[in-house]
Amino acid sequence: MSENVFIAWGKNEGLAQAVAKRLQDFGYSPVVGGVQRGKSPSSFFINANVLTQMNGASAAIILAQKIFDSKGQPTNEFRPNLMFEWGYLQHRLRADAIHVFLINIEREELPGDLLNAYTQKVTLRNPANASPAAVTALANQIAAIFQKNIIEIDFDGLEIIKNYDVYRSALWEMSEGNQAFNPREAGYYVLHLLQPAFYRNDLKFIRDFMSFYDQKVSGPLSNLTILVGEILNYYDLTDNLTKLKIDRNIKKTSEYRQLNNIVDSLTSIRGSKDRIFNIFDVLLEDFIGLTNLRLFLLGKNQNHLDDAITAFQAALVECSQFKSAFQANTGFIRHLWEAYIERNLARAYFLKGKKREALQLQKSSNKKRIQIRSRLKTNGVSYLANQIELEIGLSNFDEAMQAGPTAARLTALTEEYLVPFKPRGADRVWERLHAAISSVALQRKYKDLNVQLAKLHKASRS
């Protein structure tokens, strides 16, 4: 399914069928609300089939047209079935999922609570006895307007991050059938919840939900299941790699092959047309870059490093270009991902020997992260603000490595980040920073620092 679109009609079934045909051409899955088999088209009977159709819809088109009298004149009445379906859909779907088309009707002729931002007035010539050509022309116009409007619908990323538990619950309710499943809505929730879920060690929930999502969608929406699935695979693999002590040819390990598989899978959906989610390509390019960077660190193949740099550069371009109706997305969400990507690209540049470019990107990334941390604290998202602080610590560790990782520098990092943000349980970013500092401290035999790090690690497990 791309979108299951329920079409509500009243005395204009021909138009509804023509709209459905055009929507199919656009890749949607339209359903024309119908009467029970064996019943007259003029019957007012509401049957279970229509309820099932509406319950399975992720979006709706309302073809609002007045009933005509025996003389072919419009009355002030609408077919009762249409009004019932209209009200039922308003109760069940988000307002932006209901697209109302007023056929030869003024907005003032209907109660305001039946209309929304996606209500559109359209004209049908000779509506009492419209020609097939006129019906087809109007159907094409309605389908085109619906396509344009629905593509522009997105969701406030900062609001989703602020209210993690609320939107997580919404996904759970969708998977349980207690809330209307809208693949576009659910997809945006997942994309904005993905990084917070990583910090919260809640990725299993995302994976479980995507199993449900994958069973429901087809077409371009299937690319989301590929992207999110491979991001989750990347996280799992990198977690495993930090625990493994590989003493054989790394290129022959299953982990190395799996990383290559992730790159191949993500690259296969690069450049796909009809992209539905505005930050899709930002995440796609960033994780192609991250996977190639990890492959380079393991296998020292310069092609992987070059591919990582190309992907991170593309991710920054995508970040600067995506559009949204929400200022929080073009401001906060854009800067959040730019900060991640700039730090990743800085690491790649450093490995490439471009130290000046690396330092410039690190400074830019840290500046944005400081602003992001402040915005998160203002919005009461302290857990994520703390994670961003630790991410800044990782960037500062990179700078310390470039300048020379003296005991004084590493001790300062420990005091600034590891001590105040000591977790009560698993914390991926804290553990990454702790492992990075510990590795260098052990190698260089910084005795006092090693003792302090060991105590911190033990305390984080208690």
N, C-alpha and C positions, 0 to 999 in steps of 0.2 A: 504494500500500500504506500502511495505517496501521501495523499490525503484522502480519506473517505469523506466525500462531500455529499451531504443530504440536500436534495432540491425539493423545497416545499412549494406547491403550486395550487391554484384554485381556478378551475374552468379554463386553464391554459396549458394542458398537458403537452400539446404539440411543441410549445416553446420550451417546456421543461426537458423534453426529449432532445430537442435541438441543442440546448445548453449542455446537456450531459454528453452528447456526441462530441462537441467541441472541447469539453474538459478532458475527455479521453484522449483527444489528440495532443493535449498539453501534458499528458502523463498522470492525470488525477484518476481517482476511482469514484466516479459519481454514482449516486443512487437516487432514482426518481421515486419519491414517495407515492405509493399506489394504494388502491383499494383492494379488498380481499378478492381473490379469484372467484368468479361466478357472480359477483355483485355488480350492479349497474354503476357506471362511472359517476352517475348523479347521486349515488348513495352517500349518506352522511355517516356511514358506519366507520368507526375507528377500530382497526384490527391490530392484533398483536404483531403482525408483520411490520407495520409502520413503526411501532414502538421499538422493535428490534433494530430496524434500519436507523432510527434516530439515536439509539443507544450506542450504535457502532460508528457514529459519525465523529470526525474530528473537526469538521467545519460545515457550514450550512449556507445555502443560498435561498433567500426568500423571494419568490416571484409574486409580489403583491399587485393584484389586479382586481378591479371591482367586477361584480357579477352584472351581466347585462339582462335587461328585461326582454319580453317577447318581441318588442319593437326594435331591439338592437341598441337600446339606450343604456348607458351605465347607471346603475343604482348606487346607493350609498352603503351597500353591503359587500362583505367579503365571504367567501365560502367558509362555513364553520370549520371544516377540516384544516384549512390553512391557518386560521386563527389559533386552533388548538395546537398545531405543530409549532407555530411561531412561539407561543408561550412556553411550550415544553422545551424547545431548544434554548430559549433564553435562560431557563432555569438550569439547564444542563451544561451549556458551553460558555466559555469566556466570551465577553462582548466582542472582542476583535476576531472571533471565529465565525461570527454571524454577519453575513453580507446581504443587506436588504436592497432590492431593486424595486422602486416605485414606478409602476408602468402607467404612464399618463395620470399620475397622482401627485398632488402637491404635499410637501412634508406637513403642512399645517392641517391636513385632513386626517392625520393619525395622531394618537397620543404620543407624547414625547418619549415615554419609557419604552416604546417599541422601536425607536430609532437609535442609531449610534453614529460614530465617525465614519463607518463604512456603508452608510445609507446613500444610495445614488438614485436620482431621478432619471428615467429613460423614457423614450417615446416609441410607441408602436403605431404605425399608420393603419387607419381603419381597423381598430382593435376588435370590433364585433365580428368582423369577417376578414381578418388579415390574410394577405397572400402568402404562399410558402416562401417567396423571396424575402418578404418583409420579416417574417418570423426568423428565417435563417440569419438575416442581417443583424437583427436584434440579439439573437443568441450569440453570435460571434462577438458583438460589442460587450455583452454581459460577461462572457467568458474571459475576454481580454482585460476588462476592468478588474474582475476577480483575481486573475493571475497577477496583475500589477500590484494590487493592494496586498495580497497575501504574501508576496515575496518581500514586501517592505516591513512586515511585522517581525519585530524582534523583542527582546526582553531585557530589562534593566539588570546588568550583571552585578553592580554593587548591591542592589536590593537583594538579589539572590544570595550573594556571599554573606551579607549582613544577617540574613534569616536562614541560615544553612538548614537548621532542623525543620523549619516550615516547608521548604522546598524539597528536602529529602522526603518528608512525609507525603508530599504531593506525588512524588514519583512512586512511592510505595502504594499509595491509594490507587494510582493508575494501574499498577501491576496486579493489584487485587481486584480490579474491576469496580471499585467504589467511586472512581472519578473518571470523567471522560478522558480517554487517551487521545491526545493530540501530538502526533510525532514531531511537529515543529516546536511546540511548547516544551515537550519532554527533552528534545535534543538540546535546546538552549539551556535548560536547567542543568543537564549533564555537563555540557561544556564549561559552564561557569562554576559548577560544584567540583569539578575534577581536581583542581589544585588544592582547594580546601580539604577535599577528601583524602588527598595524599598526606597532608599535614596531620589530619585527624586519624590516620590509619584506618580509614573507612572505605578503602578501595574495593573490598569484597562486595559491599552493597552496590557500588557502581557496576561491577562485573555482573552481579546477579540481575540487576535491572536491565542491563544491555542484552542479556540472554532473552528476556521477555521482549524487549524492543525489536530485536532481530527477527523474531517470529512474526512481528506485526507489520514490518515495512518492506518495501521493494523500491526499485528504481534508484534515483539519486540519494534518497535517504539511507540506503544501504551503505553508502560510503561512510556515514557516521559510525556505524557498527565496526567498520574496518579501522577507522582512525582511533576510536576509543579503545577498541580491543588491543591494538598494537601499542598504544601508550601504556596500557595496563601490563602488557607483556614486557615492555621495556622496564617498567618499574620493578616487576618481579625478578627479571634477569639481573638488573643492577644490584638488587638486594642480595641475590644469590652469589654474585661475583665478589661482593665484599666479604663473604663468609668463606669462600673457597681458597685453598692454597694450591694453586695449579703449578705442578712441577713438570709438566710435559708440554709438548708443542701446543700452544694456545689455539692455533688455527685448526687443530683436529678435535677440539672440544665441542660438545653439543651447544654450549653457551655461545661460542663464537658463531656457529652455524645459525643459531636462532637469531642472533643480532643481524646477521646478513639477511635472514628471512624477513625481519621487520622492515629493513630498508627496502627490500624488493616489494613488499606489500604496500608500504606507504607510497613509494614511488609510482606504483601502478595506478593510484588515484590522483596523482598530481595533474593539474591542468584540466580536470573534469569540468564540463560546462554545467550551467544551471545550478550553481552552488547555492544551497539553501541557507546555510548559517554563515553570518558575516565574519566570524572569527575562525572559521574552519581552517582556512589556508594559513593563518598565523600559527596555529598549533601544529598543522601538518608539516610545515617547513621547519619549525623549531625542533620537532622530534625526529625528523629525518636528519637534521644537523646533529642532535644529541647522540643518536645511534651511530652515525658515522664517526663522531668524535670518540665514542667509547671503543669502536672497532680500531681506530688509530692507536689509542692508548694501549690496547691489547696486542695488536699485530704490527704496529709501526709501519703500516702501508700509507705512503704519502697521498695516494689517491683518496683514501678515506678522509684525510685531513682537508684536502682541497674540496671534497664534496661537502664536508661539514661547513666550511666557510661559505660556500655558495648557497647552501640551504639557509644558514643564519642570515645572510645578506638578503635573501628572498623573503624571509620571515619579517625582517624589519620593513621591507617595502610593503608587504601585505598589511602590516600593522599600521602604516601611515595612510593606507588607502581605504580600509574598510569603512563602511557607512553604517550609521545607526540613528534611530529616532531619539535615542536617549543620550543626553549630554554625559552621563556617567560612563557610558561605553566609549565614547570618543575622547573622554578625558581620563578617568581613573583606570578603566579596564585596558585602554590602549597603553597607558604609561606602565601599568603593572606588567604587561607582557613585553613591552620594550625593555624594561629593566632586566627581566629574565634573559631575554635574547641577547642584549648587549653584554651581559656578563658571560654568556656562553661563547659569543663571538670573541670576546676579549681573551678567553682561555685558548681558543683556537689560534688567534693571532700570536699569542705568546709562544705557543708550540711551533708556530711557523717562523718565529724569529722577529716578528714585527712588534717589538716591545713598546715603541712610542704609541702606535695605534691601540695596542692592548690597554695601556694606561689611560688613554683618553676615554675609551669605552668603559673601563672600570669606574672612572670618576663620574661619568654620565649616568651609569647604572646605579651607583650608590646615591647620587643626588636624587634620582627619581624614587628610589626605595625609601629614602628618608621622608620624602613627601607622601608616599603611599602609606608608610607606617603611621604618620601623623593623621592622615585621613581615616585610617582604620580605627585608631584610638578614639578619634572624635565621634565615630559611628558606633563605638562600643564593641568593636570586633577585636578584643585584646589578644585572643589566642593567635589570630592570624598576624596581628601587629608584631607579636613576639617572634613568630616564624620569619617574618621579613627582616627583623633585627638580626636573627641568626644567619640569614642569607647574606646580609651585609658583612657579617663576620667571616663567612666563606670567601667573599671577595677580598676582604682585608688580608686573609690568609694567603690568597694568591699573590697579593702585592708583597707580603712579607717574604714569600718564596723568591720573588723576582729581586728583591732588595738584599736578600740574604737572611735566612731564618735563624737568627741568633736566639739564644736562650731568653734574652730580655724581650725581644719582639714576640716570641711565642707565649711567654708568661703574661705579657700585656694582653694578648688576645684571649687567653684563658680567663684572666680576671675580668675582662670587659664583657665576654659573651658566655663562656661556659659556666662560670660561677653564678651569675644572677639569673640565668635561664635554665638552671638545672631542672630537668623534667622529673615528674613522678610517674615513671613508666616509659614506654617506648616513645621516642621522638626522633624521627628520621633525620631532620636537619641538624639537631644538636649532636646526634651520634656521628653524622658525617663530619662535622667540624671537629668533634672530639677525636675521631679516628685519624683525621688528617694531621692534627697537631701531634697526636701520640706517635704516629708513624715516624715523623721527623725527629721528635724528642728521643725516641728509642734509638734511632739510627745514629744520632749525634751524642747520645749518652748524657742527656741533660738530667742528672740524677734527681735534683729537687723537683723539677717540673714533672718528671715521670711519677714521682711519689704523689704529687698533687693530683695529677690526671687519674691515677689509679683510684684514689679516694673518691674523686668526683664520679667516676664510672660506677663504683660500688654503691655510692649513695643514691645514684639515679635508679638503681635496681631494687633498692630497699622499699 
